[in-house]
Amino acid sequence: MMQEKTIQLIQSTVPLLREYGQQITSRFYQMMFQAHPDLLNIFNHSHQKNRTQQHALARTVYAAAANITQLEKILPVVMQIAHKHRSIGVEPEQYPIVGEHLLGAMKEVLGSALSPEALQAWVDAFQIISDIFIQIEGNLYRQAEQQPGGWRGFRDFIVDKKVAESDIITSFYLTPADGKEIATFAPGQYISVKVAIPGDPHTHIRQYSLSDAPNKKHYRITVKREDERENLPAGKVSTYLHRQVKEGDILKISAPAGVFTLNQTSVSPVVLISGGVGLTPMMSMLRTLVQTQPERQVTYIHAARNGQVHAMREDVLLLQKRNPQVKSYLCYDSPTMEDRLKNRFDIEGHIQVEWLQTVLPKKADIYLCGPVPFMISVYQALVSLGVDKSCIHYEFFGPSGVLEAANRPQTVNI
Ligand SMILES: Cc1cc2nc3c(=O)[nH]c(=O)nc-3n(C[C@H](O)[C@H](O)[C@H](O)COP(=O)(O)OP(=O)(O)OC[C@H]3O[C@@H](n4cnc5c(N)ncnc54)[C@H](O)[C@@H]3O)c2cc1C
């Protein structure tokens, strides 16, 4: 229980966190990595460099302070973060390290604006908040390990098959090297892959949504190759997976995680909206829906640049053909001549609110994933059409964020 005085002191820091939050979290990561360079094996370096991680943490700290009397309000964000922590292997003993450097950064950045009493209040509050995370993550570790086919940490999987899905997207079929059972998952969940790239001093961990239906003998992930562009380096892990990992190689992966999951107890129509490689969780949901709820109406909307980069087009069209309850719409913003000649898309350009209105079923459960600007624009369109925000579920392929007008995340290229 937090004392009344502590609560008031934390609340007094809310304006400071609103203004200096990102400076604090930027300094925090610098201090922590300097003192514990081994943590560079866990944290995503690109999210540090493009500053999305600093923004995400600043938002979380601010939200914790602003909701200090009703922390249950930020429980969905806490659960999302806890799943990610479990998936990358964050352990309880790492929390005091985070606390030391986060509070050190607050002290340094805020200087005399932060009274010693307010700093002490943050020491107390951090202890309470980190205990909540440690407890939730402890439960998640136990669940991941104790479920049938489950495990703790990273397990070796063999790349059984590598299948090119488009010019830039490839699927990897992964089977456990020990030949034993694998845990099931909820459609929409992801796994973390940990790679040691020859010549690179650090290991790198990335998340990939499971793109097939659950309860198979394999997991399938589907990865977009992030090529070099506009002075930005090529993506480390995606290019390694595409260019260097071969069939028969071993990948280390953690058990499925994540809170962006298909509600299979609902019978409402489902709308799956994806942009680019954001189709991966939708493919798992779509396959599951036709297998387990054939009576449920499904609207599948996918936006891609054109047919060359569009993955799994034929799979979706086949599912639609075999399942009359499925209706798919493909939107290309730069169709090729071949796309035009072969009539390979339904809509040219971006998804527009007027068009969305014509295909959106009433009272649908909506799932959304894609590049951040795409998600913001579709989310806004849905809200403008009167869709209840609680019916819109979304996943970021980067640090977690929110799609509300205020407090928007920075763009993450996916
Ligand atoms: C829950 C979840 C599910 C996901 N599912 C999928 C999926 O199904 N399929 C998929 O393909 N991806 C998925 N992702 C994204 C995936 O985890 C990786 O982020 C993606 O593959 C890129 O990783 P990378 O190592 O190749 O690129 P990184 O090396 O991490 O680089 C990412 C981007 O940052 C840029 N960058 C690098 N350095 C800088 C710098 N100094 N300044 C600015 N920008 C820089 C790079 O050019 C690149 O474009 C998912 C992510 C999450 C969180």
The ligand as a Gaussian input file, in Angstrom:
#p B3LYP/6-31G(d) Opt

LIG

0 1
 C        4.897000      -8.089000     -31.113000
 C        5.723000      -7.979000     -32.372000
 C        5.474000      -8.809000     -33.429000
 C        6.206000      -8.690000     -34.598000
 N        5.933000      -9.522000     -35.653000
 C        6.618000      -9.411000     -36.790000
 C        6.338000     -10.264000     -37.897000
 O        5.454000     -11.125000     -37.835000
 N        7.076000     -10.125000     -39.029000
 C        8.064000      -9.171000     -39.141000
 O        8.725000      -9.086000     -40.187000
 N        8.340000      -8.344000     -38.101000
 C        7.664000      -8.465000     -36.939000
 N        7.972000      -7.652000     -35.881000
 C        9.107000      -6.716000     -36.015000
 C       10.407000      -7.458000     -35.676000
 O       10.429000      -7.781000     -34.298000
 C       11.661000      -6.618000     -35.958000
 O       11.527000      -5.368000     -35.338000
 C       11.906000      -6.449000     -37.449000
 O       12.134000      -7.703000     -38.055000
 C       13.152000      -5.558000     -37.680000
 O       14.228000      -6.135000     -37.000000
 P       15.707000      -6.053000     -37.597000
 O       16.638000      -6.577000     -36.567000
 O       15.767000      -6.598000     -38.952000
 O       15.895000      -4.507000     -37.750000
 P       16.648000      -3.562000     -36.747000
 O       18.107000      -3.758000     -36.819000
 O       15.995000      -3.677000     -35.419000
 O       16.287000      -2.170000     -37.398000
 C       14.908000      -1.767000     -37.481000
 C       14.820000      -0.523000     -38.293000
 O       15.503000       0.522000     -37.613000
 C       16.351000       1.172000     -38.532000
 N       17.507000       1.730000     -37.838000
 C       18.661000       1.108000     -37.531000
 N       19.522000       1.975000     -36.989000
 C       18.882000       3.164000     -36.942000
 C       19.231000       4.460000     -36.512000
 N       20.449000       4.715000     -36.059000
 N       18.313000       5.453000     -36.614000
 C       17.088000       5.217000     -37.115000
 N       16.699000       4.008000     -37.558000
 C       17.597000       3.010000     -37.476000
 C       16.758000       0.112000     -39.539000
 O       17.129000       0.690000     -40.765000
 C       15.501000      -0.694000     -39.667000
 O       14.664000      -0.171000     -40.669000
 C        7.245000      -7.740000     -34.700000
 C        7.516000      -6.920000     -33.601000
 C        6.756000      -7.036000     -32.453000
 C        7.067000      -6.143000     -31.282000

